Amino acid sequence: MPIFGSKFSPRKTPIRKSNVNVNSDKLLEDLVGEHNFVKVSLGDQELVFDNGEWIPSSGKNSSTHKVNQKLKKKNQELQEENNLLRIKYELILNMLSEITAGHQTKEKELDKCRKSTKRLAATFPS
């Protein structure tokens, strides 16, 4: 038996009425626009939400944004080219090292052959 009377039982919340407002539909149409992109105007600047980014479509920053996008793309291309050139450089160095090592071993073998022919020539005078 409870000490303070009955058990705690919260009241059930009433069901909310859905207020579909025509103005909110109009606002949504204005935000989304004709291309299903979210557009927002802030003063003289208009922003479009595309691929997880807010992109300025008009105003002062739109041309700057476009230049930045071109520079980012060019930077990415140059980084990829730089990586390719590094790989080619390492490959050429490896090939040069291999050829040099082969040349040195052949030089050592040739020196041994020369020494052995000198010994033979010394033992068998002509």
N, CA, C and O of each residue as an XYZ file, in Angstrom:
504
protein
N       0.830     -1.161      0.000
C       0.000      0.000      0.000
C       0.887      1.242      0.000
O       1.797      1.354      0.822
N       0.623      2.198     -0.940
C       1.465      3.381     -1.033
C       1.323      4.298      0.186
O       0.257      4.389      0.795
N       2.418      4.969      0.521
C       2.427      5.851      1.694
C       1.652      7.129      1.428
O       0.907      7.580      2.298
N       1.804      7.727      0.252
C       1.182      9.029     -0.030
C      -0.118      8.918     -0.824
O      -0.516      9.900     -1.451
N      -0.735      7.876     -0.828
C      -2.017      7.734     -1.515
C      -1.857      6.860     -2.757
O      -1.401      5.720     -2.670
N      -2.233      7.400     -3.898
C      -2.204      6.593     -5.122
C      -0.856      6.742     -5.826
O      -0.065      7.646     -5.556
N      -0.647      5.806     -6.737
C       0.579      5.829     -7.535
C       0.552      7.030     -8.474
O      -0.508      7.543     -8.834
N       1.753      7.461     -8.858
C       1.861      8.589     -9.778
C       1.461      8.137    -11.174
O       2.002      7.158    -11.687
N       0.527      8.837    -11.786
C       0.132      8.532    -13.156
C      -0.036      9.866    -13.893
O      -0.924     10.655    -13.571
N       0.824     10.104    -14.880
C       0.745     11.375    -15.601
C      -0.493     11.424    -16.485
O      -1.012     10.399    -16.928
N      -0.941     12.629    -16.722
C      -2.095     12.794    -17.599
C      -1.675     12.535    -19.037
O      -0.535     12.799    -19.418
N      -2.581     12.031    -19.810
C      -2.304     11.810    -21.219
C      -2.363     13.146    -21.945
O      -3.230     13.981    -21.689
N      -1.397     13.323    -22.872
C      -1.372     14.579    -23.620
C      -2.453     14.557    -24.689
O      -2.698     13.524    -25.313
N      -3.094     15.689    -24.897
C      -4.145     15.732    -25.928
C      -3.537     15.664    -27.320
O      -2.398     16.083    -27.526
N      -4.275     15.150    -28.249
C      -3.828     15.036    -29.636
C      -3.802     16.433    -30.235
O      -4.753     17.202    -30.098
N      -2.696     16.748    -30.903
C      -2.541     18.082    -31.487
C      -3.256     18.149    -32.831
O      -3.280     17.192    -33.604
N      -3.818     19.279    -33.066
C      -4.482     19.497    -34.340
C      -3.447     19.973    -35.349
O      -2.586     20.792    -35.028
N      -3.535     19.465    -36.548
C      -2.593     19.905    -37.569
C      -3.137     21.166    -38.208
O      -4.249     21.183    -38.736
N      -2.347     22.210    -38.153
C      -2.724     23.490    -38.759
C      -1.965     23.649    -40.068
O      -0.837     24.142    -40.082
N      -2.577     23.237    -41.151
C      -1.964     23.410    -42.455
C      -2.292     24.821    -42.892
O      -3.453     25.190    -43.065
N      -1.246     25.591    -43.062
C      -1.431     26.979    -43.408
C      -0.991     27.196    -44.849
O       0.062     26.712    -45.265
N      -1.778     27.905    -45.586
C      -1.468     28.176    -46.981
C      -0.198     29.008    -47.079
O       0.580     28.848    -48.020
N       0.012     29.884    -46.124
C       1.200     30.738    -46.161
C       2.478     29.913    -46.011
O       3.495     30.233    -46.627
N       2.435     28.864    -45.205
C       3.630     28.039    -45.054
C       3.925     27.285    -46.348
O       5.093     27.095    -46.689
N       2.899     26.851    -47.074
C       3.123     26.209    -48.370
C       3.743     27.186    -49.362
O       4.639     26.824    -50.123
N       3.264     28.415    -49.347
C       3.806     29.449    -50.233
C       5.265     29.723    -49.881
O       6.103     29.891    -50.768
N       5.565     29.766    -48.581
C       6.939     29.996    -48.134
C       7.842     28.850    -48.579
O       8.966     29.080    -49.025
N       7.354     27.620    -48.459
C       8.132     26.460    -48.895
C       8.395     26.505    -50.392
O       9.503     26.198    -50.832
N       7.400     26.881    -51.175
C       7.595     27.006    -52.621
C       8.628     28.077    -52.944
O       9.446     27.906    -53.848
N       8.589     29.186    -52.200
C       9.566     30.255    -52.422
C      10.977     29.790    -52.068
O      11.938     30.137    -52.753
N      11.099     29.002    -50.993
C      12.417     28.526    -50.581
C      12.978     27.502    -51.549
O      14.145     27.576    -51.933
N      12.151     26.549    -51.944
C      12.625     25.452    -52.786
C      12.804     25.916    -54.227
O      13.791     25.541    -54.859
N      11.919     26.692    -54.752
C      12.056     27.201    -56.111
C      11.679     26.169    -57.147
O      11.080     25.141    -56.831
N      12.036     26.452    -58.391
C      11.624     25.606    -59.505
C      12.540     24.417    -59.732
O      12.128     23.453    -60.378
N      13.778     24.449    -59.223
C      14.733     23.363    -59.474
C      14.912     22.454    -58.270
O      15.861     21.671    -58.231
N      14.040     22.537    -57.303
C      14.095     21.747    -56.076
C      15.390     21.981    -55.293
O      15.877     21.079    -54.611
N      15.943     23.187    -55.392
C      17.055     23.607    -54.559
C      16.505     24.584    -53.530
O      15.598     25.360    -53.830
N      17.038     24.551    -52.343
C      16.611     25.494    -51.316
C      17.324     26.808    -51.581
O      18.553     26.853    -51.644
N      16.547     27.887    -51.737
C      17.100     29.213    -51.994
C      16.724     30.130    -50.843
O      15.590     30.122    -50.363
N      17.696     30.918    -50.411
C      17.460     31.873    -49.339
C      18.038     33.209    -49.773
O      19.163     33.272    -50.267
N      17.271     34.273    -49.592
C      17.760     35.617    -49.897
C      18.031     36.344    -48.597
O      17.165     36.440    -47.727
N      19.249     36.855    -48.478
C      19.640     37.643    -47.318
C      20.121     38.994    -47.824
O      21.260     39.125    -48.273
N      19.266     39.982    -47.754
C      19.620     41.295    -48.288
C      19.751     41.220    -49.794
O      18.818     40.810    -50.484
N      20.911     41.617    -50.311
C      21.122     41.571    -51.755
C      21.793     40.276    -52.203
O      22.117     40.117    -53.380
N      21.999     39.359    -51.276
C      22.669     38.087    -51.579
C      21.659     36.951    -51.594
O      20.777     36.876    -50.738
N      21.797     36.068    -52.577
C      20.928     34.890    -52.659
C      21.804     33.650    -52.563
O      22.807     33.538    -53.268
N      21.423     32.707    -51.681
C      22.173     31.477    -51.462
C      21.337     30.282    -51.893
O      20.116     30.271    -51.731
N      22.008     29.280    -52.441
C      21.348     28.045    -52.870
C      22.027     26.890    -52.141
O      23.255     26.812    -52.112
N      21.235     25.994    -51.553
C      21.777     24.822    -50.864
C      21.871     23.687    -51.867
O      20.852     23.185    -52.343
N      23.111     23.276    -52.193
C      23.314     22.246    -53.199
C      24.444     21.339    -52.741
O      25.532     21.807    -52.406
N      24.174     20.022    -52.730
C      25.168     19.016    -52.331
C      25.788     19.312    -50.974
O      26.999     19.182    -50.799
N      24.971     19.704    -50.024
C      25.450     19.918    -48.660
C      26.206     21.210    -48.460
O      26.847     21.382    -47.424
N      26.157     22.131    -49.413
C      26.873     23.400    -49.312
C      25.957     24.552    -49.658
O      25.088     24.432    -50.522
N      26.155     25.665    -48.982
C      25.455     26.893    -49.333
C      26.306     27.617    -50.363
O      27.439     28.006    -50.081
N      25.758     27.796    -51.552
C      26.487     28.417    -52.652
C      25.828     29.750    -52.980
O      24.624     29.802    -53.232
N      26.618     30.842    -52.978
C      26.026     32.131    -53.356
C      25.715     32.150    -54.845
O      26.586     31.870    -55.669
N      24.476     32.481    -55.190
C      24.101     32.495    -56.599
C      24.005     33.908    -57.150
O      24.006     34.095    -58.367
N      23.923     34.910    -56.272
C      23.935     36.295    -56.731
C      24.509     37.159    -55.622
O      24.580     36.739    -54.466
N      24.909     38.346    -55.975
C      25.486     39.251    -54.987
C      26.989     39.347    -55.152
O      27.552     38.885    -56.144
N      27.631     39.954    -54.165
C      29.073     40.212    -54.225
C      29.887     38.924    -54.242
O      30.864     38.823    -54.983
N      29.501     37.952    -53.444
C      30.320     36.756    -53.236
C      30.139     35.684    -54.301
O      30.888     34.707    -54.312
N      29.178     35.834    -55.188
C      28.948     34.760    -56.164
C      30.126     34.617    -57.118
O      30.544     33.496    -57.408
N      30.671     35.728    -57.614
C      31.817     35.630    -58.532
C      33.052     35.127    -57.787
O      33.842     34.360    -58.337
N      33.218     35.558    -56.542
C      34.350     35.083    -55.736
C      34.233     33.590    -55.497
O      35.231     32.872    -55.556
N      33.025     33.115    -55.228
C      32.811     31.680    -54.994
C      33.148     30.884    -56.250
O      33.777     29.829    -56.167
N      32.735     31.383    -57.406
C      33.018     30.675    -58.659
C      34.523     30.609    -58.917
O      35.040     29.576    -59.341
N      35.225     31.719    -58.659
C      36.684     31.728    -58.830
C      37.327     30.751    -57.859
O      38.256     30.031    -58.227
N      36.835     30.717    -56.605
C      37.372     29.783    -55.616
C      37.156     28.338    -56.043
O      38.044     27.503    -55.868
N      35.988     28.033    -56.600
C      35.709     26.671    -57.055
C      36.660     26.281    -58.179
O      37.164     25.158    -58.202
N      36.912     27.207    -59.121
C      37.847     26.915    -60.215
C      39.247     26.689    -59.669
O      39.950     25.781    -60.112
N      39.659     27.519    -58.700
C      40.992     27.370    -58.110
C      41.122     26.052    -57.342
O      42.168     25.405    -57.387
N      40.055     25.655    -56.635
C      40.085     24.369    -55.928
C      40.224     23.214    -56.906
O      40.973     22.268    -56.658
N      39.503     23.291    -58.019
C      39.572     22.235    -59.024
C      40.969     22.182    -59.636
O      41.527     21.098    -59.805
N      41.541     23.340    -59.969
C      42.882     23.401    -60.536
C      43.913     22.882    -59.526
O      44.848     22.172    -59.895
N      43.734     23.239    -58.261
C      44.627     22.772    -57.200
C      44.585     21.249    -57.092
O      45.625     20.604    -56.962
N      43.384     20.677    -57.145
C      43.228     19.217    -57.088
C      43.935     18.554    -58.261
O      44.616     17.543    -58.088
N      43.774     19.125    -59.465
C      44.428     18.563    -60.650
C      45.944     18.617    -60.508
O      46.638     17.661    -60.854
N      46.459     19.738    -60.000
C      47.904     19.881    -59.833
C      48.449     18.928    -58.776
O      49.554     18.405    -58.922
N      47.682     18.702    -57.714
C      48.117     17.747    -56.687
C      48.179     16.332    -57.263
O      49.117     15.587    -56.979
N      47.183     15.960    -58.070
C      47.191     14.641    -58.696
C      48.373     14.498    -59.656
O      49.026     13.455    -59.690
N      48.646     15.549    -60.434
C      49.781     15.516    -61.352
C      51.097     15.423    -60.577
O      52.008     14.695    -60.972
N      51.188     16.164    -59.474
C      52.380     16.130    -58.635
C      52.606     14.727    -58.066
O      53.736     14.241    -58.043
N      51.536     14.081    -57.610
C      51.651     12.706    -57.094
C      52.122     11.747    -58.182
O      52.954     10.876    -57.928
N      51.595     11.904    -59.384
C      52.006     11.047    -60.503
C      53.486     11.258    -60.815
O      54.219     10.294    -61.037
N      53.925     12.516    -60.832
C      55.331     12.796    -61.118
C      56.250     12.249    -60.025
O      57.355     11.795    -60.321
N      55.810     12.287    -58.776
C      56.605     11.706    -57.689
C      56.770     10.194    -57.882
O      57.855      9.647    -57.686
N      55.695      9.544    -58.261
C      55.756      8.096    -58.484
C      56.704      7.785    -59.640
O      57.510      6.859    -59.553
N      56.607      8.561    -60.726
C      57.499      8.347    -61.865
C      58.948      8.588    -61.459
O      59.835      7.839    -61.870
N      59.198      9.611    -60.668
C      60.550      9.933    -60.208
C      61.125      8.780    -59.379
O      62.268      8.371    -59.580
N      60.323      8.264    -58.450
C      60.775      7.136    -57.627
C      61.045      5.901    -58.491
O      62.006      5.171    -58.249
N      60.207      5.670    -59.485
C      60.389      4.529    -60.380
C      61.699      4.654    -61.167
O      62.441      3.682    -61.303
N      61.974      5.846    -61.678
C      63.214      6.062    -62.432
C      64.429      5.897    -61.523
O      65.437      5.317    -61.928
N      64.333      6.411    -60.286
C      65.444      6.234    -59.345
C      65.687      4.758    -59.036
O      66.835      4.319    -58.958
N      64.621      4.003    -58.863
C      64.765      2.559    -58.615
C      65.409      1.856    -59.804
O      66.273      0.996    -59.630
N      64.987      2.223    -61.012
C      65.567      1.616    -62.210
C      67.052      1.974    -62.326
O      67.876      1.125    -62.667
N      67.386      3.237    -62.040
C      68.780      3.670    -62.104
C      69.627      2.945    -61.063
O      70.758      2.548    -61.341
N      69.078      2.775    -59.872
C      69.802      2.049    -58.817
C      70.046      0.605    -59.227
O      71.128      0.064    -58.999
N      69.052     -0.014    -59.825
C      69.188     -1.402    -60.257
C      70.250     -1.533    -61.349
O      71.059     -2.461    -61.321
N      70.250     -0.616    -62.299
C      71.236     -0.660    -63.383
C      72.636     -0.408    -62.833
O      73.593     -1.069    -63.236
N      72.756      0.548    -61.913
C      74.059      0.847    -61.318
C      74.589     -0.346    -60.538
O      75.772     -0.674    -60.628
N      73.722     -0.995    -59.775
C      74.145     -2.170    -59.005
C      74.589     -3.284    -59.954
O      75.601     -3.938    -59.699
N      73.859     -3.507    -61.032
C      74.242     -4.522    -62.025
C      75.567     -4.185    -62.674
O      76.397     -5.069    -62.891
N      75.777     -2.907    -62.989
C      77.034     -2.477    -63.604
C      78.210     -2.698    -62.651
O      79.281     -3.138    -63.071
N      78.006     -2.394    -61.378
C      79.084     -2.580    -60.393
C      79.433     -4.061    -60.218
O      80.610     -4.400    -60.098
N      78.449     -4.932    -60.203
C      78.749     -6.366    -60.065
C      79.491     -6.882    -61.301
O      80.399     -7.704    -61.178
N      79.113     -6.409    -62.481
C      79.815     -6.823    -63.701
C      81.240     -6.277    -63.709
O      82.155     -6.949    -64.183
N      81.435     -5.080    -63.194
C      82.772     -4.493    -63.087
C      83.644     -5.329    -62.163
O      84.816     -5.566    -62.458
N      83.075     -5.778    -61.039
C      83.834     -6.621    -60.109
C      84.208     -7.948    -60.766
O      85.334     -8.423    -60.617
N      83.268     -8.540    -61.488
C      83.551     -9.801    -62.179
C      84.634     -9.601    -63.233
O      85.505    -10.455    -63.396
N      84.587     -8.489    -63.943
C      85.587     -8.195    -64.962
C      86.968     -8.003    -64.324
O      87.968     -8.467    -64.871
N      87.031     -7.326    -63.178
C      88.301     -7.166    -62.463
C      88.862     -8.513    -62.035
O      90.065     -8.752    -62.142
N      87.981     -9.404    -61.545
C      88.438    -10.750    -61.160
C      89.001    -11.487    -62.364
O      90.038    -12.143    -62.263
N      88.323    -11.383    -63.504
C      88.795    -12.059    -64.726
C      90.146    -11.489    -65.155
O      91.031    -12.246    -65.551
N      90.318    -10.181    -65.083
C      91.592     -9.560    -65.445
C      92.716    -10.056    -64.538
O      93.805    -10.386    -65.008
N      92.438    -10.107    -63.219
C      93.455    -10.576    -62.276
C      93.819    -12.038    -62.548
O      94.989    -12.417    -62.505
N      92.801    -12.849    -62.828
C      93.085    -14.271    -63.082
C      93.850    -14.446    -64.391
O      94.704    -15.328    -64.484
N      93.565    -13.627    -65.403
C      94.319    -13.730    -66.667
C      95.746    -13.243    -66.481
O      96.658    -13.764    -67.124
N      95.963    -12.256    -65.617
C      97.334    -11.802    -65.331
C      98.119    -12.901    -64.624
O      99.295    -13.110    -64.919
N      97.473    -13.606    -63.690
C      98.135    -14.709    -62.988
C      98.494    -15.827    -63.969
O      99.588    -16.390    -63.940
N      97.525    -16.120    -64.836
C      97.791    -17.165    -65.839
C      98.915    -16.754    -66.780
O      99.757    -17.570    -67.159
N      98.916    -15.515    -67.140
C      99.966    -15.020    -68.035
C     101.318    -15.042    -67.344
O     102.343    -15.253    -67.991
N     101.327    -14.825    -66.029
C     102.584    -14.847    -65.286
C     103.076    -16.284    -65.116
O     104.284    -16.519    -65.118
N     102.175    -17.240    -64.972
C     102.597    -18.631    -64.798
C     103.007    -19.274    -66.100
O     103.874    -20.148    -66.117
N     102.395    -18.854    -67.192
C     102.747    -19.395    -68.513
C     103.352    -18.282    -69.370
O     102.642    -17.621    -70.128
N     104.655    -18.080    -69.249
C     105.259    -17.035    -70.078
C     105.286    -17.465    -71.538
O     105.400    -18.649    -71.853
N     105.180    -16.473    -72.424
C     105.179    -16.819    -73.812
C     106.515    -16.770    -74.444
O     106.646    -17.047    -75.636
